[in-house]
Amino acid sequence: MNASDIVEGLPAFQHEVDASGLTCPLPILRAKKALAQMESGQVLRVTTTDPKATRDFQAFAKQTGNELVAQHEAQDAVLHFLRRR
């Protein structure tokens, strides 16, 4: 999946992390690192294949104050959209 794989109805994003094949805590750590380099209000799309990542990203958003804009299941992955606080 890449930036040209826009799914209608999902938020636009400025940055992307592909955490496919990684298990907890690596997708969260990669997202945290990417968010730290982003400007407030920008959106990060994270692609994961870990079944537990959906709950992990929900908890991560609550703990950090970054907004979880959307989560979308696509084929064998889940797309998480986080807005930098």
C-alpha positions as CSV (number, residue, x, y, z in Angstrom):
1,M,0.0,0.0,0.0
2,N,1.3,3.5,-0.8
3,A,0.2,7.1,-0.8
4,S,-1.6,6.7,-4.1
5,D,-3.9,4.0,-2.5
6,I,-6.5,6.6,-1.4
7,V,-9.7,5.0,-0.2
8,E,-12.7,7.2,-0.6
9,G,-14.0,8.6,2.7
10,L,-10.7,8.2,4.6
11,P,-8.8,11.2,5.8
12,A,-6.0,12.8,3.8
13,F,-2.6,12.3,5.3
14,Q,0.8,14.0,5.1
15,H,3.0,11.2,6.5
16,E,3.0,7.5,6.4
17,V,4.5,4.6,8.3
18,D,4.3,1.0,7.1
19,A,4.4,-1.2,10.1
20,S,3.2,-4.3,8.3
21,G,4.7,-7.5,9.7
22,L,5.7,-5.9,13.0
23,T,4.1,-6.8,16.3
24,C,3.6,-4.7,19.5
25,P,5.2,-2.5,20.5
26,L,7.0,-1.7,17.2
27,P,4.1,-0.2,15.3
28,I,3.4,2.2,18.2
29,L,7.1,3.1,18.5
30,R,7.4,3.8,14.8
31,A,4.2,6.0,14.9
32,K,5.5,7.9,18.0
33,K,8.8,8.6,16.2
34,A,7.0,9.8,13.1
35,L,4.6,12.0,15.1
36,A,7.5,13.7,16.9
37,Q,8.8,15.0,13.5
38,M,5.4,16.3,12.3
39,E,3.7,19.6,12.7
40,S,0.6,20.1,14.8
41,G,-2.6,19.2,12.9
42,Q,-0.8,17.0,10.3
43,V,-2.2,13.4,9.8
44,L,-0.1,10.2,10.0
45,R,-1.3,7.0,8.3
46,V,0.0,3.8,9.9
47,T,-0.4,0.4,8.2
48,T,-0.4,-2.6,10.5
49,T,-1.0,-6.3,10.3
50,D,-0.8,-7.1,14.0
51,P,-4.4,-8.0,15.1
52,K,-3.8,-6.3,18.5
53,A,-2.8,-3.0,16.8
54,T,-6.4,-1.6,16.6
55,R,-6.7,-1.6,20.4
56,D,-3.1,-0.5,20.9
57,F,-3.6,2.6,18.7
58,Q,-6.8,3.5,20.5
59,A,-5.0,3.4,23.9
60,F,-2.0,5.2,22.4
61,A,-4.2,8.1,21.2
62,K,-5.8,8.5,24.6
63,Q,-2.5,8.4,26.4
64,T,-0.7,10.9,24.1
65,G,-3.6,13.3,23.3
66,N,-3.1,12.7,19.5
67,E,-6.5,12.3,17.8
68,L,-7.3,8.9,16.3
69,V,-9.2,10.2,13.3
70,A,-10.0,6.8,11.7
71,Q,-9.2,3.1,11.6
72,H,-10.0,1.2,8.5
73,E,-9.6,-2.6,7.8
74,A,-8.3,-3.1,4.3
75,Q,-7.6,-6.7,3.0
76,D,-5.0,-8.1,5.4
77,A,-4.1,-4.8,7.1
78,V,-5.5,-2.1,9.2
79,L,-5.0,1.6,8.5
80,H,-4.8,4.0,11.5
81,F,-5.0,7.7,11.0
82,L,-3.6,9.9,13.8
83,R,-3.7,13.7,13.9
84,R,-0.7,15.3,15.6
85,R,-1.8,17.3,18.6
